[in-house]
Amino acid sequence: MARNLLRKNMSNIKIKKNEENPETKELLAESVIKVAEGFEKMLKSPLKNRALEVLLHDAIGQGKISRTQIRLVLEALPRLRAWYIK
């Protein structure tokens, strides 16, 4: 069930850029902070990283991204705020 929900949510993601009115630095910083905070909450959940890797790998599609790539991103997410927000 979680797999289907994740797949459904990922298919709804659309990124639109407005070249005439680009995102502000503040908006981008706020987005990075929200992602970092969301991941911190997820780390406190009972879901283990390995289970998350498997769910993401299956939802994204096994041929597109390797589990190693997913693991690298998951390992980097806790440092996201420190890297991009000053």
C-alpha positions in Angstrom: 0.0 0.0 0.0 2.8 2.4 0.9 4.5 1.6 -2.4 1.4 2.5 -4.4 0.9 5.7 -2.4 4.6 6.7 -3.0 4.3 5.9 -6.7 1.1 7.9 -7.0 2.6 10.9 -5.3 5.8 10.9 -7.4 3.8 10.8 -10.6 2.0 14.0 -9.6 5.2 16.0 -9.2 5.6 18.8 -11.8 8.4 21.3 -11.8 7.7 24.6 -13.6 10.3 27.3 -14.1 9.4 30.8 -14.7 12.3 32.4 -16.5 10.8 35.9 -16.2 10.1 35.6 -12.5 12.6 33.1 -11.0 12.3 31.8 -7.4 13.8 34.0 -4.8 16.7 32.8 -2.6 14.5 32.9 0.4 11.9 30.6 -1.2 14.7 28.2 -2.2 16.2 28.3 1.3 12.7 27.7 2.8 12.3 24.6 0.5 15.7 23.2 1.5 14.8 23.6 5.2 11.4 21.9 4.7 13.1 18.9 3.0 15.7 18.7 5.7 13.1 18.9 8.5 10.9 16.3 6.8 13.8 13.9 6.5 14.7 14.5 10.2 11.1 13.4 11.1 11.4 10.4 8.8 14.6 9.3 10.6 12.7 9.3 13.9 10.0 7.1 12.4 10.0 3.3 12.8 10.8 2.9 9.1 14.5 1.8 8.7 16.7 3.2 6.0 17.0 -0.1 4.2 13.2 -0.3 4.0 13.1 3.2 2.6 15.7 2.4 0.0 13.7 -0.6 -1.2 10.4 1.4 -1.3 12.1 4.2 -3.3 13.9 1.9 -5.6 10.7 0.1 -6.4 8.6 3.2 -6.8 11.1 5.0 -9.0 11.7 2.1 -11.2 14.5 -0.4 -10.8 16.3 0.5 -14.1 16.4 4.3 -13.5 18.3 4.7 -10.2 20.4 2.2 -8.3 19.9 1.4 -4.6 23.4 2.7 -4.1 22.5 6.1 -5.5 19.4 6.2 -3.3 21.5 5.3 -0.3 23.9 8.1 -1.1 21.1 10.6 -1.3 19.6 9.4 2.0 23.0 9.6 3.7 23.5 13.2 2.4 20.0 14.5 3.4 20.9 15.2 7.1 23.6 17.6 5.9 21.4 19.3 3.3 20.7 22.4 5.5 24.3 22.9 6.5 25.5 22.7 2.8 23.0 25.2 1.3 21.7 27.5 4.1 24.1 30.0 5.6 
